Amino acid sequence: MTHDFWQNIFKYQNLGFDPIGWISNCSNEVDFFSLEKSFEKIKHNSWADLSWFDSFQYSGKTPDITRRIYKVNESISEDLKNKKIISLMRIHNEVAEDEQSLSHLMSNFYGKKPPKHQLRRVVLSTTSQYESQFGLVDYIDTHRGNKIGYTAVNISSGKLIDPEEEPDSMVNTSIALASSLENLLLLGCTSGFRIVPIYDAPDEGLLDRIRTNNDKFAAKYDLLLDDYSSLKLGKLFYGSTAYAHSTKELPVRYDLIQPGMVLILTDKFGSLTPLSIYTIKQIGEMNSILGKHEPIDISIKNEIIKSLTQPRFSLGKIISKYCTDFGKEVDTNGNIISVYPVGSDGILALINLSKISNTHIVVNEVPIKHEDLARFATDEFLVSNSTAAVNGCHLIISSEDLAPLILEDLRKHNFNPQIIGFVNDKERSMVTINNNINKYVAAKHITSLFNISA
C-alpha cells in the first residue's frame, strides 16, 4: 500500500503539484489572518480592502469576466474597463511563510494596478516548486440597470486533494469546485450559480479529462459553467471562480452587532484532522508515532472527502430565509446579522470575526469532532491547528431570540449546530476562550491571539 501511495505522490510531483503539502495546516492556502497581517505591513495599501467575500449589486444581467494570467514577479498595470477584480496567486512556500516577503510580493503585484479596479478577494495557494507559481486576475464587468439584489463572487484553489486518487479523478476536481461555492452559500445566495474553472496540466489528455470532470460537476448540481481554457503553464492545478445571486440583503452587517447577541457554530470544529492523520499513515514514515493511536477507519476518511466534494446548497437557503429583502432595513432581532466562514482556518475564524466587527466575543464551548484524535494530533505536533473543519462549518451571529429557529433549520438539514458564545461588548477586538484550546492547537502563534480564561 505504501509503495502504491508513493508512486502516486511521485506522479503528482512530476506534474508540478504538491499532493501532501496541505497536511500540517489542513490546507495549502494561506489563511486569511496571515494574509491580512502581511497586507498591513505594506505602507501604501490603499489599492485594496481585503475581505473573505466580494459582491456588487445585481441588475438581472450576468457579469462579464476577463481572465488574465501573469508571472508572480510581474506588476498588474492593465487598464481595462472592468471595475472589479478577484485574484488567485500560487506562490512558493518560502514566500508564504515570511510576512515581509509576502508583503513585498503583494505590493509589487497589485500595487500598480489602476485605482478604479477594486480588489477585495485574494486567495494565495502554496507550492514547493518555483516553476509552478503564477498570478491570476479575473476582471469583472458589472452592468447598469435597476438593482434587484446582489451578485457575490468567490475564488478558490483546491485547498487539498486526496493523494490516493489519480490526478484526473473526479474527487480532486470536485473539491476545488465545491470550495469556490462555499462562501456564496454562506452569504445566502440561492440562484444563478456559475463556475469558471481554473485548471492546468502538462498534457492535452489530462486536460481533457479535467474538462470532462468540470462538466460532470456542473451537470450534477445544475450549475452554469464557463470554460476559459487552461492556464497554459503546463503544471497541474485545480481551482475555480464562482458567482451567484441573492435578492436579499447580505448577512454581513458587522456594524449592527450588539452585546448580548449569540454566536452559532453551524457544525463542529476539527473535522479535517482525521484526513491529515490518515494521509500521514499512508506516507509510512511516522508509523512509530501513529502506532500510539488506533488507525483512522476508511469510512471516516471517505465521509470527509464526500463532504469536501458536495456543495451544501441547503445552507444558502437557510441563511437566505433569515435575511431581509433587498433594499429593506435589517431587523436586528429577526434577521441574521452576520456570518463568517470557518473551514480550514478553524478557530482562527473567531479572531477574524472579532477583528472585522471590532467586538469582544466570549466563547464558552469549542465543540470538536473526533476530540481524542484532535488531542493526539496536537500532542504529537502532527497538525498545527486541529480545529480546521470541512465545508459547512461556519459562524453566525444573531439575536438570542432568533437563534433557536436557525438551529432547528440547520439540524433539519443534517448540520450539527450549537451556540458556542456571545458578544460581550463592542469597540474592541478580543476573543475570550477557555484554556482547553491548547489541547487542539499546537501552533503557539494562534493560541497567543486569544484571551485565555481559566
C-alpha positions as CSV (number, residue, x, y, z in Angstrom):
1,M,0.0,0.0,0.0
2,T,2.8,2.4,0.9
3,H,4.6,1.7,-2.3
4,D,1.5,2.4,-4.4
5,F,0.9,5.6,-2.4
6,W,4.4,6.9,-3.0
7,Q,4.0,6.0,-6.7
8,N,1.1,8.4,-6.8
9,I,3.0,11.0,-4.9
10,F,5.8,11.0,-7.4
11,K,3.2,11.1,-10.2
12,Y,1.7,14.3,-8.8
13,Q,5.1,15.9,-8.2
14,N,6.2,15.2,-11.8
15,L,3.1,17.1,-12.9
16,G,4.2,20.1,-10.9
17,F,1.8,19.6,-7.9
18,D,2.3,19.2,-4.2
19,P,0.0,16.3,-3.2
20,I,0.7,16.3,0.5
21,G,1.7,19.9,1.2
22,W,-1.6,20.6,2.9
23,I,-1.2,18.0,5.7
24,S,0.1,20.0,8.6
25,N,-2.2,23.0,8.0
26,C,-5.1,21.1,6.6
27,S,-4.9,23.4,3.6
28,N,-2.4,24.6,1.0
29,E,-4.0,28.1,1.1
30,V,-2.5,30.9,3.2
31,D,-5.1,31.6,6.0
32,F,-6.9,34.9,5.9
33,F,-5.3,36.1,9.2
34,S,-1.7,35.7,7.8
35,L,-2.8,37.3,4.5
36,E,-4.1,40.4,6.3
37,K,-1.1,40.7,8.6
38,S,1.2,40.7,5.6
39,F,-1.1,43.2,3.8
40,E,-1.0,45.6,6.8
41,K,2.8,45.7,6.5
42,I,2.5,47.4,3.2
43,K,3.0,51.2,3.7
44,H,0.8,52.3,0.8
45,N,-2.0,49.8,0.7
46,S,-5.0,51.9,-0.4
47,W,-5.3,49.8,-3.6
48,A,-7.2,47.1,-1.8
49,D,-9.6,46.4,1.0
50,L,-9.2,42.7,1.7
51,S,-12.2,40.6,2.7
52,W,-13.4,37.0,2.8
53,F,-16.0,37.9,0.2
54,D,-16.8,40.3,-2.6
55,S,-20.1,41.4,-4.0
56,F,-21.8,44.0,-6.1
57,Q,-25.4,45.0,-6.9
58,Y,-27.3,42.7,-9.3
59,S,-29.3,44.2,-12.2
60,G,-30.5,40.9,-13.6
61,K,-27.7,40.6,-16.0
62,T,-24.7,38.2,-16.0
63,P,-21.4,39.9,-15.3
64,D,-18.7,39.6,-17.9
65,I,-15.3,38.2,-16.8
66,T,-12.0,38.8,-18.5
67,R,-9.2,36.5,-17.2
68,R,-5.5,37.3,-17.3
69,I,-2.6,35.1,-16.3
70,Y,0.7,36.7,-15.0
71,K,4.1,35.7,-13.6
72,V,4.3,36.3,-9.9
73,N,7.1,38.8,-10.3
74,E,5.0,40.9,-12.7
75,S,3.0,44.0,-11.8
76,I,-0.6,44.4,-12.8
77,S,-0.9,47.7,-14.8
78,E,-3.6,46.9,-17.4
79,D,-6.3,49.5,-17.6
80,L,-9.4,47.5,-18.6
81,K,-12.9,48.9,-18.4
82,N,-13.8,46.4,-15.7
83,K,-14.1,47.9,-12.2
84,K,-13.9,44.8,-10.0
85,I,-11.1,42.2,-9.8
86,I,-10.8,39.0,-8.0
87,S,-7.4,37.2,-7.8
88,L,-5.6,34.0,-7.1
89,M,-1.9,33.5,-6.8
90,R,0.2,30.3,-6.5
91,I,3.3,31.2,-4.6
92,H,6.3,29.4,-3.2
93,N,6.1,28.1,0.4
94,E,9.1,30.2,1.4
95,V,7.3,33.4,0.4
96,A,4.1,32.4,2.0
97,E,5.8,31.7,5.4
98,D,7.6,35.1,5.6
99,E,5.4,38.1,6.3
100,Q,7.9,40.6,4.8
101,S,8.4,38.6,1.6
102,L,4.6,38.1,1.2
103,S,4.0,41.8,1.7
104,H,6.6,42.7,-0.9
105,L,5.1,40.2,-3.4
106,M,1.6,41.6,-3.0
107,S,2.7,45.2,-3.1
108,N,4.7,44.6,-6.3
109,F,1.9,42.5,-8.0
110,Y,-1.2,44.6,-7.1
111,G,0.2,48.0,-6.1
112,K,0.5,49.4,-9.6
113,K,-3.0,48.4,-10.8
114,P,-5.4,51.3,-11.8
115,P,-7.2,52.6,-8.7
116,K,-10.6,52.0,-10.3
117,H,-10.0,48.3,-10.1
118,Q,-11.4,47.4,-6.7
119,L,-9.7,44.5,-5.0
120,R,-11.2,42.7,-2.0
121,R,-10.9,39.0,-2.5
122,V,-7.4,37.4,-2.9
123,V,-6.5,33.8,-2.4
124,L,-2.9,32.6,-2.1
125,S,-2.2,28.9,-2.8
126,T,1.2,27.5,-2.0
127,T,3.7,25.3,-3.8
128,S,7.2,23.9,-3.3
129,Q,8.1,24.3,-6.9
130,Y,9.2,27.7,-8.2
131,E,8.2,27.0,-11.8
132,S,4.6,26.2,-10.6
133,Q,4.0,29.8,-9.4
134,F,1.6,32.2,-11.2
135,G,-0.8,35.0,-10.7
136,L,-4.4,35.0,-12.0
137,V,-6.8,38.0,-12.1
138,D,-10.4,37.9,-13.2
139,Y,-11.6,41.4,-14.2
140,I,-15.3,41.6,-13.6
141,D,-17.5,44.0,-15.7
142,T,-20.8,44.8,-13.9
143,H,-23.9,46.1,-15.6
144,R,-26.1,49.1,-15.2
145,G,-29.8,48.8,-14.7
146,N,-32.4,48.5,-11.9
147,K,-30.9,46.7,-9.0
148,I,-32.8,43.7,-7.7
149,G,-30.2,42.1,-5.4
150,Y,-26.5,41.2,-5.1
151,T,-24.1,39.1,-7.0
152,A,-21.5,37.5,-4.8
153,V,-18.2,36.3,-6.2
154,N,-15.6,34.0,-4.8
155,I,-12.3,32.4,-6.0
156,S,-10.6,29.3,-4.6
157,S,-7.9,26.7,-5.2
158,G,-8.3,23.1,-4.3
159,K,-7.3,23.6,-0.7
160,L,-6.3,19.9,-0.5
161,I,-6.6,16.8,-2.6
162,D,-6.8,13.0,-1.9
163,P,-3.4,11.8,-3.0
164,E,-4.7,8.2,-3.2
165,E,-6.8,9.4,-6.2
166,E,-5.4,9.8,-9.7
167,P,-4.6,13.3,-10.9
168,D,-7.6,13.2,-13.2
169,S,-10.0,12.0,-10.6
170,M,-13.5,13.5,-10.2
171,V,-12.8,13.8,-6.4
172,N,-10.0,16.3,-6.8
173,T,-11.8,18.4,-9.3
174,S,-14.9,18.4,-7.2
175,I,-13.1,19.5,-4.1
176,A,-11.8,22.6,-5.9
177,L,-15.1,23.5,-7.5
178,A,-17.1,22.9,-4.3
179,S,-14.7,25.1,-2.4
180,S,-15.4,28.1,-4.5
181,L,-19.2,27.8,-3.9
182,E,-18.9,27.6,-0.1
183,N,-18.7,31.3,0.6
184,L,-21.5,32.1,-1.8
185,L,-23.8,29.7,0.1
186,L,-22.8,31.3,3.4
187,L,-23.9,34.7,2.1
188,G,-27.3,33.3,1.3
189,C,-27.1,33.0,-2.4
190,T,-29.8,30.9,-3.9
191,S,-29.8,31.4,-7.7
192,G,-27.6,32.0,-10.8
193,F,-24.8,29.8,-9.7
194,R,-22.0,29.8,-12.3
195,I,-18.5,28.4,-12.1
196,V,-15.4,29.4,-14.2
197,P,-12.8,26.6,-13.6
198,I,-9.2,27.4,-13.1
199,Y,-7.2,24.4,-14.2
200,D,-4.0,23.2,-15.9
201,A,-1.9,20.1,-16.7
202,P,1.2,19.2,-18.7
203,D,-0.6,17.3,-21.5
204,E,-3.8,17.5,-23.5
205,G,-5.1,14.2,-22.5
206,L,-5.1,15.1,-18.8
207,L,-6.6,18.5,-19.6
208,D,-9.4,16.9,-21.5
209,R,-10.2,14.6,-18.5
210,I,-10.2,17.5,-16.1
211,R,-12.6,19.4,-18.5
212,T,-14.9,16.4,-18.5
213,N,-14.9,16.4,-14.7
214,N,-15.8,20.1,-14.7
215,D,-18.7,19.4,-17.0
216,K,-19.9,16.5,-14.9
217,F,-19.8,18.5,-11.7
218,A,-21.8,21.4,-13.3
219,A,-24.3,19.0,-14.7
220,K,-24.7,17.1,-11.4
221,Y,-25.6,20.2,-9.5
222,D,-27.4,22.0,-12.4
223,L,-24.8,24.8,-12.5
224,L,-23.8,27.0,-15.4
225,L,-20.2,26.7,-16.4
226,D,-17.8,28.9,-18.5
227,D,-14.6,27.3,-19.7
228,Y,-11.9,29.9,-20.1
229,S,-9.4,27.2,-21.2
230,S,-6.4,26.1,-19.1
231,L,-3.7,28.3,-17.6
232,K,-1.4,27.0,-20.3
233,L,1.5,26.9,-17.9
234,G,2.0,23.1,-18.0
235,K,1.7,22.4,-14.3
236,L,-1.2,20.6,-12.6
237,F,-3.7,22.9,-10.9
238,Y,-7.3,22.8,-9.7
239,G,-9.3,25.9,-8.8
240,S,-12.4,27.9,-9.6
241,T,-14.0,31.3,-9.7
242,A,-17.7,31.2,-8.9
243,Y,-20.6,33.6,-8.5
244,A,-24.3,33.6,-7.7
245,H,-27.1,35.9,-6.8
246,S,-29.3,36.8,-3.8
247,T,-32.4,39.0,-3.7
248,K,-31.8,39.6,0.0
249,E,-29.6,41.9,2.0
250,L,-26.3,40.0,2.6
251,P,-25.7,39.0,6.2
252,V,-22.5,40.9,6.6
253,R,-23.7,43.8,8.8
254,Y,-20.9,43.7,11.3
255,D,-21.7,47.3,12.2
256,L,-25.1,46.1,13.6
257,I,-23.7,43.5,16.0
258,Q,-24.7,44.3,19.6
259,P,-23.7,43.0,23.0
260,G,-25.9,40.0,24.0
261,M,-26.1,38.6,20.5
262,V,-25.2,34.9,20.3
263,L,-22.6,33.1,18.3
264,I,-23.8,30.0,16.4
265,L,-21.4,27.4,15.0
266,T,-23.1,25.5,12.2
267,D,-21.1,22.3,12.7
268,K,-18.3,21.1,14.9
269,F,-14.6,22.2,14.6
270,G,-11.9,19.6,13.8
271,S,-13.5,17.5,11.1
272,L,-10.3,17.7,8.8
273,T,-7.8,16.3,11.3
274,P,-8.7,12.6,10.6
275,L,-7.9,13.2,6.9
276,S,-4.4,14.6,7.7
277,I,-3.7,11.7,10.1
278,Y,-4.9,9.1,7.6
279,T,-2.7,10.6,4.9
280,I,0.4,10.7,7.3
281,K,-0.2,7.0,8.0
282,Q,-0.1,6.2,4.2
283,I,3.2,8.1,4.0
284,G,4.6,5.5,6.4
285,E,7.5,7.5,7.8
286,M,5.8,8.2,11.1
287,N,4.3,4.9,11.9
288,S,6.1,4.7,15.3
289,I,4.2,7.8,16.4
290,L,0.9,6.8,14.8
291,G,1.1,3.4,16.5
292,K,0.1,5.1,19.7
293,H,-3.4,5.7,18.2
294,E,-5.9,3.5,16.5
295,P,-5.9,3.7,12.7
296,I,-8.4,6.0,11.0
297,D,-11.3,4.0,9.7
298,I,-11.6,4.2,6.0
299,S,-15.3,5.2,6.3
300,I,-14.3,8.3,8.3
301,K,-11.8,9.3,5.6
302,N,-14.5,8.7,2.9
303,E,-17.0,10.8,4.8
304,I,-14.6,13.7,5.0
305,I,-13.8,13.5,1.3
306,K,-17.5,13.3,0.4
307,S,-18.2,16.5,2.5
308,L,-15.5,18.3,0.6
309,T,-16.8,17.4,-2.8
310,Q,-20.5,18.2,-2.3
311,P,-21.8,21.8,-2.0
312,R,-24.3,22.3,0.8
313,F,-27.0,24.3,-1.1
314,S,-29.3,23.9,1.9
315,L,-27.0,26.3,3.8
316,G,-27.7,29.1,1.3
317,K,-31.5,28.6,1.6
318,I,-31.3,28.6,5.4
319,I,-29.2,31.8,5.5
320,S,-31.4,33.5,2.9
321,K,-34.6,32.7,4.9
322,Y,-33.3,34.8,7.8
323,C,-32.2,37.8,5.7
324,T,-34.4,40.8,4.9
325,D,-35.4,41.6,1.3
326,F,-33.0,43.6,-0.9
327,G,-33.2,47.3,0.0
328,K,-35.1,46.8,3.3
329,E,-33.8,47.7,6.7
330,V,-32.2,44.9,8.7
331,D,-34.2,43.8,11.8
332,T,-31.6,43.1,14.4
333,N,-34.0,40.8,16.2
334,G,-35.5,38.9,13.3
335,N,-32.6,38.7,10.8
336,I,-29.2,37.1,10.8
337,I,-26.8,39.9,11.4
338,S,-23.6,38.5,10.2
339,V,-21.8,35.3,9.1
340,Y,-18.1,34.3,8.8
341,P,-16.5,31.2,7.2
342,V,-14.6,28.7,9.3
343,G,-13.3,26.0,7.1
344,S,-9.6,25.2,7.3
345,D,-8.9,28.3,9.4
346,G,-10.7,26.6,12.3
347,I,-10.8,28.8,15.5
348,L,-8.7,31.5,13.7
349,A,-12.1,32.5,12.2
350,L,-13.1,33.7,15.7
351,I,-10.2,36.1,15.7
352,N,-11.0,37.3,12.2
353,L,-14.7,37.8,13.0
354,S,-13.8,39.8,16.2
355,K,-11.4,41.9,14.2
356,I,-13.8,42.7,11.3
357,S,-16.6,43.5,13.7
358,N,-14.5,45.2,16.4
359,T,-16.2,43.2,19.1
360,H,-15.3,41.3,22.2
361,I,-16.5,37.7,21.7
362,V,-16.7,35.3,24.6
363,V,-16.6,31.6,23.6
364,N,-18.0,29.2,26.2
365,E,-17.5,26.0,24.2
366,V,-15.2,24.7,21.5
367,P,-17.0,21.6,20.1
368,I,-14.6,19.3,18.4
369,K,-15.4,16.4,16.2
370,H,-13.1,13.4,16.8
371,E,-11.9,15.0,20.0
372,D,-9.4,12.3,21.1
373,L,-7.8,12.4,17.6
374,A,-7.5,16.2,17.7
375,R,-5.7,16.0,21.1
376,F,-3.4,13.3,19.8
377,A,-2.5,15.2,16.6
378,T,-1.8,18.3,18.8
379,D,0.3,16.5,21.4
380,E,2.4,14.9,18.6
381,F,2.7,18.1,16.6
382,L,1.3,16.3,13.6
383,V,-1.3,19.1,12.8
384,S,-0.7,22.7,13.7
385,N,-4.4,23.5,14.1
386,S,-6.7,20.6,14.8
387,T,-9.8,22.8,14.8
388,A,-9.7,23.0,10.9
389,A,-13.0,22.0,9.5
390,V,-14.7,20.8,6.3
391,N,-17.3,22.6,4.2
392,G,-20.5,23.6,6.2
393,C,-18.7,24.7,9.4
394,H,-19.3,28.5,9.8
395,L,-20.1,31.2,12.3
396,I,-23.5,33.0,12.5
397,I,-24.3,36.0,14.8
398,S,-28.0,36.6,15.6
399,S,-30.2,37.7,18.4
400,E,-30.8,35.3,21.2
401,D,-34.5,35.1,20.3
402,L,-33.8,34.1,16.7
403,A,-31.1,31.6,17.4
404,P,-33.4,28.6,18.2
405,L,-35.1,28.9,14.9
406,I,-31.8,28.9,13.0
407,L,-30.6,25.9,15.0
408,E,-33.7,24.0,14.2
409,D,-33.4,24.6,10.5
410,L,-29.8,23.7,10.4
411,R,-30.5,20.4,12.2
412,K,-33.2,19.6,9.7
413,H,-30.5,19.6,7.0
414,N,-28.0,17.4,8.8
415,F,-25.9,20.1,10.3
416,N,-24.8,19.8,13.9
417,P,-25.1,23.4,15.2
418,Q,-24.9,24.9,18.6
419,I,-24.5,28.2,20.4
420,I,-20.8,28.5,21.4
421,G,-20.7,32.0,22.8
422,F,-21.9,35.6,22.8
423,V,-20.9,39.1,22.0
424,N,-19.7,40.8,25.3
425,D,-19.2,44.3,24.1
426,K,-18.2,46.5,21.2
427,E,-15.4,48.9,20.2
428,R,-12.6,46.5,21.0
429,S,-11.4,43.3,19.2
430,M,-10.9,40.4,21.6
431,V,-11.8,36.7,21.8
432,T,-12.0,35.2,25.3
433,I,-11.9,31.5,25.2
434,N,-11.3,28.7,27.8
435,N,-7.9,27.2,28.1
436,N,-8.7,23.8,26.6
437,I,-7.9,25.2,23.1
438,N,-4.2,24.4,23.8
439,K,-5.3,20.7,23.6
440,Y,-6.4,21.3,20.0
441,V,-3.9,23.8,18.6
442,A,-0.2,23.1,18.5
443,A,0.7,26.5,16.9
444,K,1.5,29.0,19.6
445,H,1.2,31.9,17.2
446,I,-2.5,31.0,17.0
447,T,-3.3,30.4,20.7
448,S,-1.4,33.6,21.7
449,L,-4.1,35.6,19.8
450,F,-6.7,34.6,22.3
451,N,-7.5,35.9,25.8
452,I,-7.4,32.6,27.7
453,S,-9.8,32.2,30.6
454,A,-9.3,29.7,33.4
